Each structure stands twice: as structure tokens, then as C-alpha cells.
């Protein structure tokens, strides 16, 4: 009998679970690991509560669900302790060295830092990683929540006509992560880019465009709506006004129909989500607050993504729009 305790995420959700009682005394137990792997496959999203707040524990938890994967981009900052491949550090400081706030957005008249729109990880890559495990090292005292939405539920809630039109189509994604360049599904104003993103832009020139289906079918037969406007270029084979209008409608429908769970962070929380199934976002926080998250990446691939024309990263494929850092 396992000594972990499992309960549903909440009465409003048909997906997701909360797990208590996992620690060093049982994390390597085969029965516990098998139970957690099955639960994750079924529920798509797990909140682990009462965990030891350390990078070592985060890596151990991640390895319950598969081997870790090195992050595909060199420009993305790694965690300082270097305890495992692919532990990335997502750190927002209140101000840059020049004394200015950078990379801000404005939503409903409020300026926010650390904001991320709905997306799935590694959309710019041909291989779509299996999952991510996230923990808060430094959390803002207000806002700063991370949101998750189930693509199976989203597919069922989607406008039937839009759903019919998008099925069978692939979305084109690039490595350009700048919100100033986001074309589809915007709900915010932007005020410049983050300095680290300029290194990312240089690397993005060496990545071919990646294609992923807007809708795909799980082995269980469930269909998943899996598309977002961030880093998206448009619809493969429909880079024209009609295709752009369709994808804009799809992205705004995603914004409207996501039945999101917004997680309020504690230092002892760790979350894992199915990157093939879930979308996630960050609501942002007041720019005066520091926010620092660390994420591990779990290897795997659903086998449906590919780079345009069979290309591989390494050459310079195109120029991107110039940077938009504030003066």
C-alpha cells in the first residue's frame, strides 16, 4: 500500500491531481513510481505538495517520469548548481543594469513583468518534450501565478466550426520568443524586449521553422487542441490573409475557452504537466518584484512535429526583426 495521498485537483476540473507524502523515504520505491506514472498519464497534471524545496529533489522527482533532456537552445540560462542536464533558470529581476524595467506588458491598464501567454514548450523544435517539472525559488508576493489548461477539455469546448476548420492543419512556430513580435492571439500591449532575448534572437536565425498539428489524437482516442499564438508564424500552406484570419480566430478562441487552473506558489510545491496535452501561461506580476523559477525537461516525443523541408538547426536560415529594447 502506497503511503502517498492523492486527491483531485478540484471539483471544477476533470483533469489534474494533488499528491502529498512524497519524499526521500519513498521516491525510489518502484510501486510508488509506477503509481505516479499511471496517474500522470491519466490526469495530465500533478501538483506535488510538501516537497523538500531543493533542486536535488526536483531532479529526483523529474526522473520518476523519465530521463531528463538538455534544453535545445544554448541562449537559455541554466541553473547555477549544474546538478543535471536541462535545469533552466527563469529569473526576472526588478530592474536591469540601466535602472529600467524591461520586457513589460500591459493588460487592462496594469503593467506586468514575467508574463507569458498560452503556449506549449519547445514548439519551435521538431521534437516535443514529454513534460516539464517546475518549482518556485523566489515567488512574487502578489500575482505571478502559473496557469494550466487541458487540451482535451479545450477541444470539447472549442467552437465547432473553428474546430472543423483547424483539424488536419499544422501550425508553424519559430524560436523567436519576443512578445513584441507575437502576431496572433494578443491580449496585451508590449514595452520592449528582455535583454537575454536578443541572444535568443541570434540563435533563432539558425533554427528552421517547426510544424506541429493544431489538433492531435492521443492513444486513448481523445483529441487534443494544442495551439498557441506565442512564437507562431501561421498555418502551414496558408500563409495568406485567409490563413492568418483563421489562426487569429483560433488563438482568440483559446484565450476565451481555456478553463484554467492558476497555481498560487509555495516553496514546497512542484508541478509536472504533460507538454503534449496541456497549455500553460504566467499571469505576470508587478515589475518591482523579483521572481525566479527553475524547470526541468523530461525527454520524449509524440512524433508529429518536424522541421520545414527536412532542415536541421545549425545554418543561418533567415533574418529576424530587429530588437525592440527601450532606450
VENQUIMO-V832693 format. One record per residue. PSI is psi in whole degrees, 0 to 359 (* if undefined). D_LAST is the distance of its C-alpha to the last C-alpha in Angstrom with 1 decimal. Layout:
psi:PSI d_last:D_LAST
psi:PSI d_last:D_LAST
This chain:
psi:125 d_last:61.1
psi:145 d_last:57.3
psi:12 d_last:56.1
psi:153 d_last:52.7
psi:129 d_last:52.4
psi:134 d_last:50.9
psi:162 d_last:50.2
psi:156 d_last:48.4
psi:319 d_last:44.7
psi:161 d_last:45.8
psi:342 d_last:48.3
psi:358 d_last:45.7
psi:134 d_last:44.9
psi:2 d_last:47.2
psi:168 d_last:45.2
psi:146 d_last:43.9
psi:159 d_last:45.7
psi:140 d_last:45.3
psi:129 d_last:46.9
psi:158 d_last:48.1
psi:9 d_last:50.2
psi:133 d_last:48.5
psi:190 d_last:48.3
psi:336 d_last:49.4
psi:341 d_last:53.0
psi:2 d_last:52.9
psi:339 d_last:49.8
psi:4 d_last:51.8
psi:127 d_last:54.8
psi:320 d_last:55.6
psi:318 d_last:56.7
psi:317 d_last:53.6
psi:319 d_last:51.3
psi:320 d_last:53.3
psi:318 d_last:53.2
psi:321 d_last:49.4
psi:319 d_last:49.0
psi:317 d_last:51.2
psi:318 d_last:49.5
psi:316 d_last:46.1
psi:323 d_last:47.4
psi:317 d_last:49.0
psi:337 d_last:46.3
psi:346 d_last:43.0
psi:127 d_last:41.2
psi:136 d_last:42.3
psi:114 d_last:41.1
psi:120 d_last:42.5
psi:149 d_last:43.0
psi:29 d_last:44.0
psi:152 d_last:42.8
psi:125 d_last:42.3
psi:73 d_last:38.6
psi:155 d_last:38.1
psi:326 d_last:36.7
psi:316 d_last:40.2
psi:322 d_last:41.5
psi:318 d_last:38.8
psi:317 d_last:39.8
psi:318 d_last:43.4
psi:316 d_last:42.9
psi:319 d_last:41.0
psi:349 d_last:43.9
psi:328 d_last:46.3
psi:357 d_last:44.9
psi:170 d_last:44.5
psi:152 d_last:43.1
psi:152 d_last:39.5
psi:137 d_last:37.3
psi:142 d_last:34.6
psi:139 d_last:31.2
psi:350 d_last:30.9
psi:136 d_last:27.3
psi:332 d_last:26.6
psi:342 d_last:22.9
psi:129 d_last:23.8
psi:135 d_last:24.2
psi:159 d_last:27.8
psi:148 d_last:29.4
psi:329 d_last:30.0
psi:344 d_last:33.7
psi:38 d_last:34.4
psi:344 d_last:37.5
psi:158 d_last:37.6
psi:145 d_last:36.0
psi:12 d_last:33.2
psi:108 d_last:32.3
psi:154 d_last:28.6
psi:117 d_last:26.3
psi:98 d_last:23.8
psi:119 d_last:21.9
psi:116 d_last:19.2
psi:151 d_last:18.1
psi:320 d_last:17.1
psi:155 d_last:13.8
psi:178 d_last:12.0
psi:337 d_last:12.6
psi:2 d_last:9.5
psi:0 d_last:11.1
psi:152 d_last:8.9
psi:140 d_last:10.9
psi:158 d_last:10.2
psi:31 d_last:12.4
psi:155 d_last:13.8
psi:162 d_last:16.4
psi:126 d_last:18.3
psi:124 d_last:22.1
psi:40 d_last:24.5
psi:3 d_last:22.0
psi:129 d_last:21.2
psi:135 d_last:17.8
psi:148 d_last:18.7
psi:168 d_last:17.7
psi:27 d_last:20.0
psi:139 d_last:21.1
psi:129 d_last:23.0
psi:174 d_last:25.0
psi:133 d_last:28.6
psi:172 d_last:29.1
psi:151 d_last:31.5
psi:148 d_last:30.6
psi:30 d_last:30.6
psi:334 d_last:30.9
psi:358 d_last:29.3
psi:156 d_last:32.3
psi:326 d_last:35.9
psi:127 d_last:37.3
psi:111 d_last:36.6
psi:153 d_last:37.0
psi:316 d_last:39.7
psi:169 d_last:37.9
psi:148 d_last:35.3
psi:128 d_last:36.0
psi:143 d_last:33.4
psi:156 d_last:33.4
psi:119 d_last:31.1
psi:314 d_last:30.5
psi:119 d_last:28.3
psi:142 d_last:28.3
psi:143 d_last:26.4
psi:345 d_last:29.1
psi:145 d_last:28.3
psi:212 d_last:27.6
psi:14 d_last:26.4
psi:155 d_last:29.6
psi:131 d_last:30.1
psi:147 d_last:32.0
psi:142 d_last:34.6
psi:137 d_last:36.6
psi:124 d_last:39.7
psi:334 d_last:39.8
psi:313 d_last:43.6
psi:321 d_last:43.4
psi:320 d_last:40.6
psi:316 d_last:42.8
psi:328 d_last:45.6
psi:346 d_last:43.5
psi:150 d_last:41.8
psi:124 d_last:42.8
psi:323 d_last:45.8
psi:317 d_last:45.0
psi:320 d_last:41.5
psi:317 d_last:42.9
psi:319 d_last:45.5
psi:332 d_last:43.1
psi:339 d_last:40.7
psi:137 d_last:43.5
psi:357 d_last:44.1
psi:150 d_last:40.6
psi:146 d_last:38.0
psi:141 d_last:34.2
psi:130 d_last:31.9
psi:153 d_last:29.1
psi:173 d_last:26.5
psi:355 d_last:24.6
psi:107 d_last:21.1
psi:3 d_last:20.3
psi:126 d_last:16.9
psi:336 d_last:17.5
psi:337 d_last:15.1
psi:1 d_last:17.9
psi:127 d_last:20.8
psi:332 d_last:23.2
psi:139 d_last:26.2
psi:21 d_last:27.1
psi:139 d_last:23.9
psi:18 d_last:24.4
psi:160 d_last:20.8
psi:152 d_last:17.5
psi:155 d_last:14.4
psi:63 d_last:10.8
psi:169 d_last:9.2
psi:166 d_last:11.1
psi:146 d_last:12.3
psi:320 d_last:12.0
psi:337 d_last:15.8
psi:340 d_last:15.9
psi:325 d_last:14.8
psi:323 d_last:18.0
psi:322 d_last:19.8
psi:319 d_last:18.7
psi:318 d_last:20.3
psi:327 d_last:23.3
psi:333 d_last:23.5
psi:337 d_last:24.3
psi:3 d_last:27.5
psi:128 d_last:28.7
psi:164 d_last:31.0
psi:143 d_last:30.7
psi:145 d_last:32.8
psi:133 d_last:35.3
psi:143 d_last:36.6
psi:141 d_last:39.1
psi:332 d_last:38.0
psi:133 d_last:41.4
psi:166 d_last:43.5
psi:125 d_last:46.8
psi:165 d_last:47.5
psi:336 d_last:50.8
psi:352 d_last:52.0
psi:353 d_last:51.7
psi:137 d_last:48.9
psi:145 d_last:46.2
psi:125 d_last:42.6
psi:118 d_last:39.7
psi:78 d_last:36.9
psi:149 d_last:33.8
psi:157 d_last:30.2
psi:338 d_last:27.3
psi:128 d_last:24.7
psi:6 d_last:24.6
psi:143 d_last:27.3
psi:328 d_last:27.6
psi:203 d_last:30.8
psi:131 d_last:34.5
psi:129 d_last:36.3
psi:359 d_last:38.4
psi:45 d_last:36.9
psi:69 d_last:33.5
psi:170 d_last:34.3
psi:321 d_last:33.8
psi:316 d_last:36.7
psi:322 d_last:35.6
psi:320 d_last:32.0
psi:320 d_last:33.6
psi:314 d_last:35.9
psi:326 d_last:33.2
psi:318 d_last:31.0
psi:321 d_last:34.2
psi:314 d_last:34.9
psi:322 d_last:31.5
psi:329 d_last:31.8
psi:322 d_last:35.3
psi:313 d_last:34.1
psi:322 d_last:31.8
psi:328 d_last:34.8
psi:357 d_last:37.6
psi:124 d_last:36.3
psi:85 d_last:38.6
psi:147 d_last:36.3
psi:125 d_last:37.1
psi:117 d_last:34.2
psi:125 d_last:34.7
psi:117 d_last:34.2
psi:142 d_last:33.8
psi:153 d_last:36.1
psi:334 d_last:35.9
psi:12 d_last:39.3
psi:144 d_last:38.3
psi:139 d_last:37.8
psi:143 d_last:37.5
psi:138 d_last:38.5
psi:149 d_last:38.1
psi:108 d_last:39.6
psi:346 d_last:36.7
psi:344 d_last:39.1
psi:323 d_last:39.9
psi:151 d_last:37.1
psi:153 d_last:33.7
psi:164 d_last:31.3
psi:168 d_last:28.1
psi:130 d_last:26.1
psi:344 d_last:25.8
psi:167 d_last:22.7
psi:172 d_last:22.5
psi:132 d_last:20.9
psi:342 d_last:17.5
psi:350 d_last:19.2
psi:142 d_last:21.8
psi:143 d_last:22.0
psi:130 d_last:23.7
psi:123 d_last:25.3
psi:152 d_last:27.7
psi:140 d_last:29.8
psi:138 d_last:31.4
psi:159 d_last:34.2
psi:129 d_last:35.1
psi:131 d_last:38.7
psi:156 d_last:40.1
psi:168 d_last:41.7
psi:140 d_last:41.4
psi:354 d_last:42.9
psi:14 d_last:43.4
psi:350 d_last:42.0
psi:158 d_last:38.6
psi:156 d_last:38.2
psi:148 d_last:35.9
psi:131 d_last:36.0
psi:26 d_last:38.9
psi:16 d_last:39.8
psi:167 d_last:36.9
psi:155 d_last:35.7
psi:147 d_last:32.4
psi:319 d_last:31.9
psi:167 d_last:31.4
psi:112 d_last:28.4
psi:331 d_last:29.1
psi:162 d_last:26.2
psi:148 d_last:22.7
psi:168 d_last:20.1
psi:146 d_last:17.3
psi:163 d_last:14.1
psi:162 d_last:11.4
psi:48 d_last:9.1
psi:141 d_last:6.5
psi:154 d_last:3.8
psi:* d_last:0.0
